Amino acid sequence: MPIVIKEIHVRTVVEQRIVTEAELPEEVLRRIENRVVERLSAHGSWQPDTRRLNRRKNER
């Protein structure tokens, strides 16, 4: 009976880079700002969800 031994090596690289406002074109900045404003407006309030914040405090 043959024996099969398999070895799999997986290597991943995740690159994180912080981009400053100075590096972005003005058009991209405007688009980002518009999306943020739309999402905040969709929630009807600019205040964070206090229930979620309280739950996090209780977990600590």
DRENFITOR-952755 format. One line per field, with one value per atom (N, C-alpha, C): residue in one letter; atom name; x, y, z. Coordinates in steps of 0.05 Angstrom, whole numbers, always signed. Example, Ala and Ser with C-alpha at 12.3 -4.5 7.8 and 13.67 -1.06 7.14 Angstrom:
REM residues 2
kolgu <- c(a,a,a,s,s,s)
mifi <- c(N,CA,C,N,CA,C)
x <- c(+264,+246,+264,+257,+273,+258)
y <- c(-114,-90,-66,-45,-21,+1)
z <- c(+156,+156,+156,+142,+143,+157)
This chain:
REM residues 60
kolgu <- c(m,m,m,p,p,p,i,i,i,v,v,v,i,i,i,k,k,k,e,e,e,i,i,i,h,h,h,v,v,v,r,r,r,t,t,t,v,v,v,v,v,v,e,e,e,q,q,q,r,r,r,i,i,i,v,v,v,t,t,t,e,e,e,a,a,a,e,e,e,l,l,l,p,p,p,e,e,e,e,e,e,v,v,v,l,l,l,r,r,r,r,r,r,i,i,i,e,e,e,n,n,n,r,r,r,v,v,v,v,v,v,e,e,e,r,r,r,l,l,l,s,s,s,a,a,a,h,h,h,g,g,g,s,s,s,w,w,w,q,q,q,p,p,p,d,d,d,t,t,t,r,r,r,r,r,r,l,l,l,n,n,n,r,r,r,r,r,r,k,k,k,n,n,n,e,e,e,r,r,r)
mifi <- c(N,CA,C,N,CA,C,N,CA,C,N,CA,C,N,CA,C,N,CA,C,N,CA,C,N,CA,C,N,CA,C,N,CA,C,N,CA,C,N,CA,C,N,CA,C,N,CA,C,N,CA,C,N,CA,C,N,CA,C,N,CA,C,N,CA,C,N,CA,C,N,CA,C,N,CA,C,N,CA,C,N,CA,C,N,CA,C,N,CA,C,N,CA,C,N,CA,C,N,CA,C,N,CA,C,N,CA,C,N,CA,C,N,CA,C,N,CA,C,N,CA,C,N,CA,C,N,CA,C,N,CA,C,N,CA,C,N,CA,C,N,CA,C,N,CA,C,N,CA,C,N,CA,C,N,CA,C,N,CA,C,N,CA,C,N,CA,C,N,CA,C,N,CA,C,N,CA,C,N,CA,C,N,CA,C,N,CA,C,N,CA,C,N,CA,C,N,CA,C,N,CA,C,N,CA,C,N,CA,C)
x <- c(+17,+0,+18,+15,+32,+25,+45,+41,+47,+28,+31,+33,+55,+59,+59,+41,+39,+47,+63,+70,+63,+49,+41,+51,+67,+78,+65,+51,+38,+50,+58,+70,+54,+45,+30,+44,+42,+53,+31,+28,+8,+22,+17,+30,+10,+18,+1,+16,+2,+15,-4,+5,-11,-7,-29,-29,-38,-22,-30,-46,-60,-76,-59,-34,-17,-11,-12,-5,-29,-53,-77,-85,-94,-104,-130,-135,-159,-185,-187,-211,-217,-196,-199,-207,-196,-203,-233,-242,-270,-289,-281,-298,-299,-277,-276,-294,-290,-306,-336,-344,-372,-383,-367,-377,-381,-362,-364,-389,-394,-417,-443,-443,-467,-473,-453,-457,-466,-455,-463,-492,-498,-525,-546,-538,-556,-564,-547,-553,-571,-574,-591,-579,-556,-543,-513,-501,-472,-459,-475,-466,-460,-440,-435,-457,-459,-479,-470,-485,-477,-480,-498,-501,-476,-465,-440,-417,-415,-393,-396,-420,-424,-417,-424,-417,-387,-372,-343,-332,-342,-332,-337,-360,-367,-349,-339,-322,-295,-286,-259,-258)
y <- c(-23,+0,+25,+42,+66,+87,+101,+122,+148,+167,+193,+214,+228,+250,+276,+293,+319,+341,+359,+383,+407,+425,+449,+473,+489,+513,+537,+553,+577,+601,+619,+644,+667,+684,+707,+733,+753,+778,+799,+814,+835,+861,+878,+904,+925,+940,+961,+987,+1006,+1032,+1054,+1073,+1096,+1118,+1127,+1147,+1173,+1194,+1220,+1236,+1256,+1273,+1285,+1292,+1305,+1287,+1261,+1242,+1236,+1243,+1237,+1261,+1255,+1276,+1288,+1313,+1327,+1313,+1302,+1288,+1263,+1248,+1224,+1233,+1254,+1264,+1272,+1285,+1294,+1269,+1249,+1225,+1211,+1209,+1197,+1213,+1239,+1256,+1253,+1252,+1249,+1222,+1201,+1175,+1174,+1186,+1187,+1203,+1226,+1242,+1227,+1213,+1198,+1176,+1162,+1140,+1151,+1174,+1185,+1196,+1208,+1218,+1195,+1173,+1150,+1139,+1142,+1133,+1153,+1176,+1196,+1211,+1203,+1216,+1216,+1237,+1238,+1228,+1219,+1208,+1178,+1168,+1139,+1124,+1098,+1081,+1076,+1088,+1086,+1058,+1042,+1014,+998,+1002,+988,+997,+1023,+1033,+1023,+1022,+1011,+982,+966,+938,+934,+950,+948,+954,+974,+981,+959,+945,+924,+899,+895,+872,+875,+899,+903,+897)
z <- c(+0,+0,+0,-20,-21,+0,+9,+29,+15,+17,+5,+27,+26,+46,+30,+38,+25,+44,+34,+49,+33,+46,+33,+49,+37,+51,+37,+53,+43,+56,+40,+50,+39,+56,+47,+57,+41,+48,+46,+68,+68,+71,+52,+53,+62,+82,+92,+88,+77,+72,+79,+94,+102,+81,+70,+49,+61,+57,+68,+48,+57,+39,+17,+23,+4,-20,-16,-37,-56,-47,-63,-81,-105,-122,-109,-115,-104,-110,-134,-142,-125,-118,-101,-73,-63,-36,-36,-56,-57,-58,-73,-74,-47,-34,-7,+12,+12,+30,+24,-1,-8,+1,-1,+8,+38,+53,+82,+90,+77,+84,+77,+55,+47,+68,+77,+96,+123,+131,+156,+154,+132,+128,+127,+116,+113,+141,+160,+187,+202,+191,+203,+227,+235,+257,+254,+263,+262,+288,+306,+332,+329,+343,+342,+357,+351,+363,+392,+411,+439,+450,+440,+449,+443,+420,+412,+430,+435,+452,+480,+491,+518,+520,+500,+500,+500,+485,+485,+512,+525,+552,+572,+569,+588,+583,+559,+553,+566,+570,+581,+610)
